[in-house]
Amino acid sequence: MNKTLLKSKLHRINVTQVELNYEGSCAVDREFLELAGMQEYEKVDVYNVTNGERFSTYLILAEAGSKTLSVNGAAAHKVSVNDIVIICTYGSYDESEAKLHQPTLVYFDKDNNVTNVKNKIPEQRLKSV
C-alpha cells in the first residue's frame, strides 16, 4: 500500500502578482522551486492563510532571483497581492519509503526572502487552559 505524504512546502510566501489573463497558473521564482525540490508543471495545493481559500493548480517558472509568486488565470480570483500562502506538493511512497521520508520545507519572511529550510515540522504542543 502506498501513502501520500507531504513532499515539499513553500511556507508563508507572499503573493507578488495576480494575473487573471495570463497563461499558466502559479509562477514561482525558479530558485525557490529548486530549493524546495519542486518542478515546472507539478501539481500543487495552495492554502491562502490570509483569506482561507484553498485550491489546486500547477507550477510555472518565474525569473530566478525575482522573488516572484504570481497567481494566474482562474486561480487569480482566489488571492490578492500581499496575501500569505502556503504551497505544497505531495508524493506517493511505499511503506519502507514512507518510514524514511523527510519533506523539504522552505520558510519565508514578509519580503519573500528565504529564512530557513527544514525537513521536519516540530511536534505541536497543546496550549494549557
Backbone as a printed PyTorch tensor [residue, N CA C, xyz], in Angstrom:
tensor([[[  0.8410,  -1.1780,   0.0000],
         [  0.0000,   0.0000,   0.0000],
         [  0.8900,   1.2470,   0.0000]],

        [[  0.5380,   2.2260,  -0.8110],
         [  1.2620,   3.4860,  -0.8450],
         [  0.5620,   4.5280,   0.0180]],

        [[  1.3570,   5.4430,   0.5460],
         [  0.8370,   6.5570,   1.3380],
         [  1.1680,   7.8490,   0.6100]],

        [[  0.2680,   8.8070,   0.6740],
         [  0.5180,  10.1340,   0.1170],
         [  1.0210,  11.0270,   1.2450]],

        [[  2.2480,  11.5410,   1.0860],
         [  2.8740,  12.3660,   2.1180],
         [  3.3020,  13.7090,   1.5400]],

        [[  3.4240,  14.6890,   2.4140],
         [  3.9530,  15.9880,   2.0280],
         [  5.3640,  15.8010,   1.4720]],

        [[  5.6020,  16.2930,   0.2610],
         [  6.9190,  16.2010,  -0.3650],
         [  7.7090,  17.4800,  -0.1490]],

        [[  7.0530,  18.6140,  -0.3780],
         [  7.7370,  19.9000,  -0.2160],
         [  6.7220,  21.0010,   0.0600]],

        [[  7.2340,  22.0880,   0.6660],
         [  6.3420,  23.1790,   1.0500],
         [  7.0790,  24.5040,   0.9750]],

        [[  6.4080,  25.5150,   0.4020],
         [  6.8310,  26.9050,   0.4810],
         [  5.9220,  27.5260,   1.5270]],

        [[  6.4680,  27.8400,   2.6910],
         [  5.6590,  28.2200,   3.8520],
         [  5.6050,  29.7340,   4.0360]],

        [[  4.3970,  30.2700,   3.9530],
         [  4.1190,  31.6920,   4.1880],
         [  4.8700,  32.5970,   3.2070]],

        [[  4.7580,  32.2280,   1.9240],
         [  5.3040,  33.0580,   0.8600],
         [  4.2360,  34.0790,   0.4640]],

        [[  4.6660,  35.2730,   0.0930],
         [  3.7320,  36.3540,  -0.2270],
         [  3.4680,  36.4400,  -1.7250]],

        [[  2.2040,  36.6460,  -2.0680],
         [  1.7920,  36.8280,  -3.4590],
         [  2.3100,  38.1910,  -3.9320]],

        [[  3.0500,  38.1850,  -5.0380],
         [  3.6070,  39.4350,  -5.5690],
         [  2.8460,  39.9440,  -6.7830]],

        [[  2.1420,  39.0540,  -7.4820],
         [  1.3750,  39.4260,  -8.6700],
         [  0.1260,  38.5720,  -8.7520]],

        [[ -0.8950,  39.1380,  -9.3920],
         [ -2.1260,  38.4160,  -9.7120],
         [ -2.4450,  38.7660, -11.1620]],

        [[ -2.4550,  37.7480, -12.0270],
         [ -2.6350,  37.9730, -13.4680],
         [ -3.7990,  37.1280, -13.9850]],

        [[ -4.9760,  37.7150, -14.0480],
         [ -6.1750,  36.9900, -14.4800],
         [ -6.0530,  36.4760, -15.9150]],

        [[ -5.4340,  37.2390, -16.8030],
         [ -5.3970,  36.8870, -18.2260],
         [ -4.0500,  36.3500, -18.6840]],

        [[ -3.3210,  35.6680, -17.7940],
         [ -2.0170,  35.1180, -18.1520],
         [ -2.1070,  33.6050, -18.2370]],

        [[ -1.4620,  33.0280, -19.2460],
         [ -1.4530,  31.5750, -19.3810],
         [ -0.5670,  30.9660, -18.2950]],

        [[ -1.0050,  29.8630, -17.7760],
         [ -0.2600,  29.2190, -16.6950],
         [ -0.8660,  29.6150, -15.3780]],

        [[ -0.6190,  28.8690, -14.3550],
         [ -1.3950,  29.0730, -13.1560],
         [ -0.6610,  29.6620, -11.9770]],

        [[  0.5330,  29.2080, -11.6540],
         [  1.2180,  29.7390, -10.4750],
         [  2.7130,  29.8360, -10.7980]],

        [[  3.1710,  31.0670, -11.0420],
         [  4.5780,  31.2880, -11.3880],
         [  5.3660,  31.5580, -10.1190]],

        [[  6.4290,  30.7720,  -9.9330],
         [  7.2590,  30.8880,  -8.7310],
         [  8.7180,  31.0340,  -9.1550]],

        [[  9.4280,  31.9220,  -8.4690],
         [ 10.8610,  32.1220,  -8.6840],
         [ 11.5440,  30.7650,  -8.8210]],

        [[ 12.2410,  30.5820,  -9.9190],
         [ 12.9210,  29.3030, -10.2210],
         [ 13.8060,  28.8420,  -9.0690]],

        [[ 14.4950,  29.7730,  -8.3960],
         [ 15.3730,  29.4010,  -7.2870],
         [ 14.5940,  28.8060,  -6.1180]],

        [[ 13.3960,  29.3120,  -5.8590],
         [ 12.5620,  28.7650,  -4.7800],
         [ 12.1480,  27.3350,  -5.1120]],

        [[ 11.7680,  27.1130,  -6.3860],
         [ 11.3590,  25.7640,  -6.7950],
         [ 12.5140,  24.7820,  -6.6580]],

        [[ 13.6950,  25.1850,  -7.0970],
         [ 14.8640,  24.3050,  -6.9930],
         [ 15.1890,  23.9860,  -5.5390]],

        [[ 15.1160,  24.9930,  -4.6880],
         [ 15.4110,  24.8060,  -3.2660],
         [ 14.4370,  23.8170,  -2.6250]],

        [[ 13.1790,  23.8750,  -3.0320],
         [ 12.1440,  23.0130,  -2.4580],
         [ 12.0440,  21.6560,  -3.1490]],

        [[ 12.7420,  21.4700,  -4.2520],
         [ 12.6210,  20.2200,  -4.9980],
         [ 11.3180,  20.1270,  -5.7720]],

        [[ 10.7560,  21.2800,  -6.1230],
         [  9.5350,  21.3350,  -6.9360],
         [  9.9430,  21.5560,  -8.3850]],

        [[  9.0260,  21.2660,  -9.3180],
         [  9.3830,  21.4660, -10.7160],
         [  8.2330,  22.0550, -11.5180]],

        [[  8.6040,  22.6390, -12.6480],
         [  7.6390,  23.2230, -13.5730],
         [  6.5840,  22.1850, -13.9360]],

        [[  5.3310,  22.6000, -13.9710],
         [  4.1500,  21.7990, -14.3180],
         [  3.7290,  20.8180, -13.2300]],

        [[  4.3800,  20.8370, -12.0840],
         [  3.9890,  19.9630, -10.9870],
         [  2.6940,  20.4700, -10.3550]],

        [[  1.8190,  19.5510, -10.0050],
         [  0.5720,  19.9120,  -9.3210],
         [  0.8890,  20.3730,  -7.9030]],

        [[  0.2120,  21.4410,  -7.4810],
         [  0.3670,  21.9520,  -6.1220],
         [ -1.0020,  22.2470,  -5.5220]],

        [[ -1.0380,  22.2180,  -4.2140],
         [ -2.1730,  22.7380,  -3.4640],
         [ -1.7220,  24.0470,  -2.8530]],

        [[ -2.5720,  25.0580,  -2.9380],
         [ -2.2680,  26.3780,  -2.4090],
         [ -3.2690,  26.6740,  -1.3040]],

        [[ -2.7430,  27.0540,  -0.1440],
         [ -3.5610,  27.3730,   1.0230],
         [ -3.3460,  28.8480,   1.3410]],

        [[ -4.4020,  29.6510,   1.1900],
         [ -4.2920,  31.0880,   1.4160],
         [ -4.5220,  31.3720,   2.8920]],

        [[ -3.4580,  31.7040,   3.6000],
         [ -3.5320,  31.9890,   5.0350],
         [ -4.3470,  33.2550,   5.2800]],

        [[ -4.2750,  34.2090,   4.3660],
         [ -4.9350,  35.4990,   4.5410],
         [ -6.4520,  35.3930,   4.4840]],

        [[ -6.9930,  34.6310,   3.5120],
         [ -8.4560,  34.6090,   3.3570],
         [ -9.0970,  33.2280,   3.4760]],

        [[ -8.2970,  32.1910,   3.6980],
         [ -8.8490,  30.8530,   3.9000],
         [ -9.1230,  30.0640,   2.6280]],

        [[ -8.9350,  30.6540,   1.4560],
         [ -9.1640,  29.9300,   0.1990],
         [ -8.1490,  28.7990,   0.0510]],

        [[ -8.5930,  27.7250,  -0.6030],
         [ -7.7160,  26.5960,  -0.9220],
         [ -8.0090,  26.1790,  -2.3480]],

        [[ -6.9440,  25.8860,  -3.1070],
         [ -7.1520,  25.4510,  -4.4820],
         [ -5.9460,  24.6650,  -4.9680]],

        [[ -6.1680,  23.8800,  -6.0180],
         [ -5.1020,  23.1180,  -6.6710],
         [ -4.8030,  23.7670,  -8.0100]],

        [[ -3.5440,  23.7240,  -8.3940],
         [ -3.1180,  24.2740,  -9.6730],
         [ -1.7880,  23.6220, -10.0440]],

        [[ -1.0230,  24.2410, -10.9390],
         [  0.2870,  23.7210, -11.3040],
         [  1.2820,  24.8620, -11.3610]],

        [[  2.5560,  24.5120, -11.3270],
         [  3.6250,  25.4980, -11.2790],
         [  4.1510,  25.8430, -12.6690]],

        [[  4.5060,  27.1120, -12.8480],
         [  5.3020,  27.5300, -13.9880],
         [  6.4700,  28.3410, -13.4380]],

        [[  7.4760,  28.5350, -14.2630],
         [  8.6820,  29.2190, -13.8140],
         [  8.5380,  30.7350, -13.8640]],

        [[  9.0480,  31.3870, -12.8310],
         [  9.2420,  32.8350, -12.8290],
         [ 10.7480,  33.0660, -12.7880]],

        [[ 11.1610,  34.2170, -13.2040],
         [ 12.5720,  34.5640, -13.2970],
         [ 13.3240,  34.2840, -11.9960]],

        [[ 14.4660,  33.6200, -12.1180],
         [ 15.3110,  33.3220, -10.9560],
         [ 15.7530,  34.6180, -10.2980]],

        [[ 15.6720,  34.6520,  -8.9640],
         [ 16.0910,  35.8140,  -8.2030],
         [ 15.0610,  36.9180,  -8.1020]],

        [[ 13.9070,  36.7390,  -8.7270],
         [ 12.8690,  37.7850,  -8.7520],
         [ 12.0040,  37.8130,  -7.4920]],

        [[ 12.0280,  36.7210,  -6.7100],
         [ 11.1720,  36.5540,  -5.5290],
         [  9.6800,  36.5760,  -5.8870]],

        [[  9.3820,  36.2300,  -7.1300],
         [  8.0140,  36.2710,  -7.6470],
         [  7.1810,  35.0950,  -7.1860]],

        [[  5.9450,  35.4040,  -6.8320],
         [  4.8710,  34.4260,  -6.7210],
         [  3.6740,  35.0760,  -7.3800]],

        [[  3.3880,  34.6480,  -8.5990],
         [  2.2750,  35.1980,  -9.3660],
         [  1.2110,  34.1290,  -9.5210]],

        [[  0.0100,  34.4350,  -9.1060],
         [ -1.1070,  33.5070,  -9.2710],
         [ -1.9090,  33.9920, -10.4740]],

        [[ -2.0910,  33.0890, -11.4400],
         [ -2.6080,  33.4610, -12.7480],
         [ -3.8780,  32.7120, -13.1140]],

        [[ -4.5640,  33.2210, -14.1280],
         [ -5.7520,  32.5730, -14.6560],
         [ -6.8640,  32.5420, -13.6350]],

        [[ -7.6820,  31.5030, -13.6810],
         [ -8.8510,  31.3960, -12.7930],
         [ -8.4680,  31.4690, -11.3170]],

        [[ -7.2980,  30.9200, -10.9820],
         [ -6.8520,  30.9360,  -9.5840],
         [ -6.6250,  32.3560,  -9.0720]],

        [[ -6.4490,  33.3120,  -9.9740],
         [ -6.2290,  34.7050,  -9.5770],
         [ -7.4130,  35.2630,  -8.7880]],

        [[ -8.5740,  34.6570,  -8.9430],
         [ -9.7560,  35.0870,  -8.1670],
         [ -9.6540,  34.6980,  -6.6940]],

        [[ -8.7230,  33.8090,  -6.3610],
         [ -8.6170,  33.2680,  -5.0030],
         [ -7.6140,  33.9990,  -4.1190]],

        [[ -6.8420,  34.9290,  -4.7020],
         [ -5.7870,  35.6240,  -3.9610],
         [ -5.7620,  37.1010,  -4.3170]],

        [[ -5.0560,  37.8520,  -3.5040],
         [ -4.7440,  39.2580,  -3.7760],
         [ -3.2550,  39.4560,  -3.5470]],

        [[ -2.7000,  40.4990,  -4.1540],
         [ -1.3020,  40.8450,  -3.9130],
         [ -1.1080,  41.0360,  -2.4090]],

        [[ -0.0080,  40.5350,  -1.8940],
         [  0.3880,  40.5660,  -0.4810],
         [ -0.2950,  39.5220,   0.3910]],

        [[ -1.1820,  38.6860,  -0.1690],
         [ -1.7160,  37.5670,   0.6140],
         [ -0.5610,  36.6310,   0.9610]],

        [[ -0.6660,  35.9930,   2.1040],
         [  0.3030,  34.9980,   2.5440],
         [ -0.2710,  33.6230,   2.2020]],

        [[  0.5140,  32.8100,   1.4960],
         [  0.0400,  31.4810,   1.1120],
         [  1.0690,  30.4180,   1.4710]],

        [[  0.5960,  29.1920,   1.5120],
         [  1.4330,  28.0090,   1.6720],
         [  1.2130,  27.1720,   0.4150]],

        [[  2.2940,  26.7560,  -0.2250],
         [  2.2160,  25.9540,  -1.4530],
         [  2.8300,  24.5920,  -1.1580]],

        [[  2.0670,  23.5280,  -1.3960],
         [  2.5060,  22.1720,  -1.0520],
         [  2.4610,  21.2310,  -2.2450]],

        [[  3.4420,  20.3380,  -2.2990],
         [  3.4140,  19.2090,  -3.2140],
         [  3.3920,  17.9330,  -2.3790]],

        [[  2.8930,  16.8730,  -2.9820],
         [  2.7600,  15.5910,  -2.2900],
         [  3.3380,  14.4970,  -3.1690]],

        [[  3.7640,  13.4120,  -2.5490],
         [  4.2820,  12.2650,  -3.2760],
         [  3.6760,  10.9820,  -2.7440]],

        [[  3.7520,   9.9380,  -3.5480],
         [  3.2420,   8.6230,  -3.1680],
         [  4.4360,   7.7400,  -2.8070]],

        [[  4.3940,   7.1690,  -1.6050],
         [  5.5290,   6.4140,  -1.0800],
         [  5.0530,   5.0610,  -0.5720]],

        [[  5.8560,   4.0160,  -0.8560],
         [  5.5130,   2.7160,  -0.2900],
         [  5.8840,   2.7140,   1.1960]],

        [[  5.5400,   1.6600,   1.8960],
         [  5.7210,   1.6000,   3.3520],
         [  7.1650,   1.8650,   3.7800]],

        [[  8.1190,   1.2600,   3.0940],
         [  9.5190,   1.4420,   3.5020],
         [ 10.0030,   2.8560,   3.1990]],

        [[  9.6100,   3.4220,   2.0580],
         [  9.9720,   4.8090,   1.7250],
         [  9.3340,   5.7810,   2.7100]],

        [[  8.0840,   5.5170,   3.0660],
         [  7.3410,   6.4140,   3.9550],
         [  8.0090,   6.5270,   5.3230]],

        [[  8.5630,   5.4190,   5.8100],
         [  9.2180,   5.4350,   7.1230],
         [ 10.4580,   6.3280,   7.1420]],

        [[ 11.1190,   6.4670,   6.0010],
         [ 12.3590,   7.2490,   5.9150],
         [ 12.1490,   8.6570,   5.3500]],

        [[ 10.9570,   8.9120,   4.8450],
         [ 10.6990,  10.1680,   4.1250],
         [ 10.8250,  11.4050,   5.0110]],

        [[ 11.4590,  12.4300,   4.4560],
         [ 11.5160,  13.7400,   5.0850],
         [ 11.1830,  14.7820,   4.0260]],

        [[ 10.1920,  15.6220,   4.2720],
         [  9.8450,  16.6450,   3.2860],
         [ 10.8730,  17.7740,   3.2770]],

        [[ 10.8370,  18.5890,   2.2450],
         [ 11.6510,  19.8020,   2.1830],
         [ 10.7260,  20.9830,   2.4490]],

        [[ 11.0100,  21.7240,   3.5070],
         [ 10.1620,  22.8170,   3.9700],
         [ 10.9510,  24.1160,   3.8760]],

        [[ 10.4740,  25.0500,   3.0430],
         [ 11.1640,  26.3190,   2.8230],
         [ 10.3180,  27.4260,   3.4420]],

        [[ 10.9410,  28.2270,   4.3050],
         [ 10.2480,  29.2830,   5.0530],
         [ 10.6620,  30.6670,   4.5490]],

        [[  9.7090,  31.6090,   4.5680],
         [  9.9210,  32.9400,   4.0170],
         [  9.5750,  34.0310,   5.0180]],

        [[ 10.1950,  35.2110,   4.8310],
         [  9.7890,  36.4000,   5.5830],
         [  8.8030,  37.2060,   4.7280]],

        [[  8.4190,  38.3770,   5.1990],
         [  7.3960,  39.1790,   4.5100],
         [  7.8540,  39.7110,   3.1560]],

        [[  9.1630,  39.7010,   2.8820],
         [  9.6990,  40.1810,   1.6090],
         [ 10.1040,  39.0450,   0.6700]],

        [[  9.6400,  37.8360,   0.9810],
         [  9.9540,  36.6280,   0.2110],
         [ 11.4450,  36.2940,   0.1930]],

        [[ 12.1090,  36.6130,   1.2850],
         [ 13.4690,  36.1300,   1.4890],
         [ 13.3740,  34.7830,   2.1990]],

        [[ 14.1730,  33.8220,   1.7790],
         [ 14.1910,  32.5230,   2.4500],
         [ 14.8520,  32.7130,   3.8160]],

        [[ 14.1470,  32.2750,   4.8640],
         [ 14.6820,  32.4050,   6.2220],
         [ 15.1760,  31.0820,   6.7920]],

        [[ 14.6820,  29.9620,   6.2460],
         [ 15.0670,  28.6640,   6.7820],
         [ 14.6380,  27.5690,   5.8120]],

        [[ 15.3540,  26.4700,   5.8500],
         [ 14.9750,  25.2500,   5.1340],
         [ 15.0810,  24.1220,   6.1410]],

        [[ 13.9920,  23.3740,   6.3030],
         [ 13.9550,  22.2810,   7.2740],
         [ 13.4480,  21.0130,   6.6090]],

        [[ 13.5350,  19.9170,   7.3530],
         [ 12.9940,  18.6410,   6.8920],
         [ 12.0090,  18.0480,   7.8840]],

        [[ 11.6060,  18.8430,   8.8810],
         [ 10.6990,  18.3300,   9.9020],
         [  9.9010,  19.4850,  10.4940]],

        [[  8.6320,  19.2210,  10.7550],
         [  7.7670,  20.1770,  11.4460],
         [  7.7660,  19.7780,  12.9180]],

        [[  8.0190,  20.7280,  13.8260],
         [  8.0440,  20.3740,  15.2510],
         [  6.6910,  19.8170,  15.7160]],

        [[  6.7650,  18.8950,  16.6480],
         [  5.5370,  18.3550,  17.2340],
         [  4.7540,  19.4820,  17.8960]],

        [[  3.4520,  19.5390,  17.5940],
         [  2.6220,  20.5920,  18.1840],
         [  2.2760,  20.2410,  19.6140]],

        [[  2.4510,  21.2100,  20.4710],
         [  2.1120,  21.0360,  21.8850],
         [  0.8030,  21.7510,  22.1480]],

        [[ -0.0260,  21.1180,  22.9470],
         [ -1.3170,  21.7030,  23.2880],
         [ -1.1110,  22.8800,  24.2450]],

        [[ -1.9050,  23.9100,  24.0160],
         [ -1.8520,  25.0540,  24.9200],
         [ -2.5720,  24.6880,  26.2080]],

        [[ -2.0370,  25.1380,  27.3260],
         [ -2.7190,  24.8720,  28.5860],
         [ -3.8950,  25.8340,  28.7190]],

        [[ -4.9530,  25.3500,  29.3560],
         [ -6.1780,  26.1620,  29.5020],
         [ -6.1820,  27.0110,  30.7240]]])
